[in-house]
Amino acid sequence: LLQIMTMENDSSVTEFILVGFTDQPQLQLVFFFLFLLNYMFIVIGNLSLINLICLNSHLHTPMYFFIFNLSFIDFCHSLVITPKLLMNFVSEKNIISLAGCMTQLFFFCFFVHSECYVLTAMAYDRYVAICKPLLYTVTMSPQVCSLLMFGSYVMGFAGAMVYTGDMVRLSFCDSNIVNHYMCDIFPLLQLSCSSTYASELVNSIIVSTIVIISSFIIFISYALILSNILNISSAQGWSKAFRTCGSHIITVALFYGSGLFTHLKTSSDGSMDQGKFFSIFYTNIVPMLNPLIYSLRNKDVIFALKKTLKRIAN
């Protein structure tokens, strides 16, 4: 579908050159090894968490079902971005075709949007677990969890299709040098020789809609959780509530904080280099930290890890 849409584009540019993360030759090798190490942590961390959840029946709960999907999205997200980034550090020209560029943009948008909705679904799950514990197994049944995940992926797919469909209608007929390490929306808009007003408007509407809807649901969920916590008299109850929500709050803060800062920084003052720097946080740092956030100090995951290692050793 993307190839057909790209063929319909009347651009004279058939390929792009990605500038990469830095143009300093002396830093290329250092950054290559740093990002390679980061990528190894992402792959090992997320795949390990996915395997632990699959292999241990006591982790077959709604919360870990959502964490499983979060790890899957983070793994796929990094797979779309990081290999091309690593190539840029060791090659003279990092060339990507127009069709390849639009494909990367599509999957990048798909996984970012999907993660937004998954984090929103997780906030609702935490609300039900703390505020409606007696109804938890009924409210968060396997069917409901599957529906929430299906909806997250469908909404992610729809957003990515709108973004990519809008971008392939633009004409690229002059410069083909993308001031970024990936095919992102704003660097491509800067290269277009046709009007970008409609594309910028579509981008603003989609981002605003996602942020408003997800932020509203997350905020309401945690407002109700906080209200419930304030009515808990025991210290043990407080500790359990914060333990239940702590990891998710940190993940939301990291993902939304870095993502929004990148978007606002890039779109407001046109500082592409600063936007490129901050985008590293949600394309590389957050996918690396999420497995650590959900495994460190998590008794269930640590127990599952020990159990799995013991099984392998025997």
N, C-alpha and C positions, 0 to 999 in steps of 0.2 A: 504493500500500500504506500509506504514511504517512497519507494523507488518510482512508482507511478506518479505520485504527487510532485516529486523532484523533477521528473522529466517534463512535467507541464510548466515548470518554472522557466522563464525566458532569460535566465541569467547567462552571461557569457563566462562567468567564473565557474569552473568545474571542480576546483579543489581549493582548499584553504591551507595556509601555513600557520600552525599554532606557535606563538612566540614562546610559550612556556611560563614557568613560575618565576624565573629570573634570567636576566640577560648578562649576568656576570660570569664569564668563563671560569674564573678561579673557584666559584662556588658550585659549579655544576656537579662535580663528582661527590662533594660533601652532601649536597641535597639528594643526589641519587641514592646514596646509602641510607640516609635518614628516612626517605620516603619508602624505600624498599623494606627497611626494618618496620616502619609503620604499617605497611601493607601486609607483612607477615603476621604481625600482631592482630590485624583486622581479620585475616583469613583464619588463623588458628583459634583466636578467641571466639569468633562467631560460630564457626563450624563445631567447635568443642561444645559450646552451649546448646546448639541445635541437637547434637548427638546425645548429650546428657539428658535433655528433655525427652527425646525419642526413646532412649533405652531404659529410663527409670519410670515405672508406673506411678510412683507417688508424686511425680511432677506433671502428671496428666490432669491438670486443673486449668480453669479459665485463665488465671493469671499467667501461668507458664505457656499456655497456648498463645497468648498475646506476645510474650517475650520471644517465643519461637519465631513468630512472624516478624518481629522487630529485628531479630538477628539475621533472618533470611533477607530482609530488605537491606540492612546495612551491608551484608556480604555482597549482594548483587549490585548495590549502589557503588561500592568501591571497585567492583569488577568493571563497571562501565567507565569509570574515571581514571583510576590510578595507573593501570598498565600504559595508557597513552601518555600520562604525565611522566612516567619513568623513561619511556622512549625518548622524550624530549631532552632529557639530560645526557643521553649518550649518542644522539644523532645530530647531524648538522642542520637538517631541516625536517621538522616533524609535520609531514604532509597528511592531510585527511581529505577524502573526496567530499563533494557536496552532499551526496547521498549518505555517506558515512557520518558526516557532521550532523545532519538532520536526525539520523538514527540515534546518535549519542545524545543529542538534545532531548529526543523523545523519551528514552529510557531514564535519563537523568531526571526529567520532570516527573515521570511516572513514579519513580521510587521516592523522590522527595515528597510529592503530594500524598502518596500512600502512607508514608511514615507519619505525616501530620495527622491523618485520620486514625491510624493505629494508636498513636499516643492519646488521641481524643477518646477512643474506645476504652483504652486502659484507665483513663480517669473515671469513666462511668463505672467500670468494673470495680475500682477502688471504692467508689461511693456506695455501691451495692454491698460490698464486703463489710464495710464499717457501719453503714447506716441501716442496712436491711439484712443482717447476718442470717436470720431465720429463713428468709426467702431467697438466699443467695443461690442455692443449687437449682431452684426453679427459675429464677430470673435470669441467671447466667448459664442456662442449659447449653449443651453442645450445639444445638440448632441455632440458638441466639448468637453464640460466639462465632459460629461459622458464617452466619448472616452478616454480622458486624465486619468480619474480615473480608467477606465477598464485597460488601458495600465499599469498604476502604479501597480495595483494588480497582473496583469499577470507577469510583470517583477519581482515583489517581490516573486511570487510563483515559477517562474523559478529559481531564485537565490537560494531560500530556498531548492528546490528539488536537485539542483546540490550540495550544501553544505551537505545536509543530506545523499544523495545518496553516496557521497564520504566518509562520516564518517562511514556509516554502512558496508563498505567494509573492514574497519580496524579490526584487531583482538585485543581483550582485554583479556589477559590471566594471568595477574599477579595481580597487585594492582587494587583495585576498589574504592579507596578513591579519590574523585574529590575535588581539592583545590579551591573550588568556591561555591557560593550559588545557582548556576544554571548550567545546562549543556551547557557550552560554548565551542567553538571550541578548543582554545589553551589548557585549562585544560584537555580536552579529548585526544588531541594529545600527551600530556605528558605521558598518561597512556598506549598508544598503544604499543603492542609488535611487531607490523609489521612496515615496512618502512612508514614514514609520509612525505617523500619528495614530492610526487605527491599531497597529501592533502594540504600541505603548499603552493605549487605552485598554485593550484586551488584557495585557499583562497586569495592569493596575487593578482591573475589576476582579480577575481570577485570584490574585494574591490577597486583595482586600477581603473577598468572600471567604477564602479558606481561613485566613487569620481571624476574621470576626466570628465565624461559625465555631471553629475549633476552640478559640480562646474563650468564647462565651460558655461552651459546654464544660471546658476544663475549670473555668472560674466558678461556675455554679456548683459543679461537683465538689470542689474543694471548700467552697463556702459552706455547703451543707455538711461536709466532713468535719470542718472546724467547729461548726455549731454543735455537732454530735459529740466531738471530743471534749468540748467545754462542759458538757453534762456528765462526763465520766469522772467519777470521784477517785478511783484507784489509780495509783502510779503505774501499775502493771498494764492497765487499760490504755493509758496515755502512751506508754512505751510501745505497746503492740500496734497502736494506730500509726504512730510515727514511723515504725519499722515497716509497716505495710505500704506507706505512701512515700517514704523518703527517697527511694531509688527513682521512682517515677517523676517526682518533683525535680530532682537533679537533671534527669534526662530531658525533660520538657524545657527547663531553663537553658541548658546547653544548646539544644537543637533550635528552639525558637529564637533564642537570643542571638546566636551566631547567624542564623538564616536571615532574620529581620535586619540585623545590623549591616550585613552584606548587601541586601537588597536596597536599603535606604541609602547607604553610602554610595553605591554604584549609580543609583538613579537620580539622587539629589544634586550632587556636585560634579558628577561625571568623572570622579577619580577612579579609573579602572584598576590602577595598580593597588590601591587600598582595598577595593572590592575583591580583587583577586587574592590578596593576602588573607582577608577575613573569610573568604569562601572555603579556604583550606580547613577551617574549623569544622564545618558541617559536612564536608566531603571526605575528610581523612581523620580528623581528631575525634569527632563524636562517634563514628562507627567503631573506632578502636576502644573508646572509653565505655561504651554501653555494656559489653560483656563483663568488664571489671565492676561496673556499678551494680549489675544484677547478680554478681557471684560473690564478691567480697562481703563478708559479714552476713551472708545469706546461708543460714544453717541447712536449708533444704538442698541447695545446690552443692554445698561443701560435702554433705552426706552422700549425695548422688555421685559426686566425683570420687570419693573414697570407695564407695561401693563398686563403681565401674572399674577403678584401678585394681581393686582386689580381685574382681572377676577376670581381668586381663592377666594378672599375675598368676592366678591359678590355672 
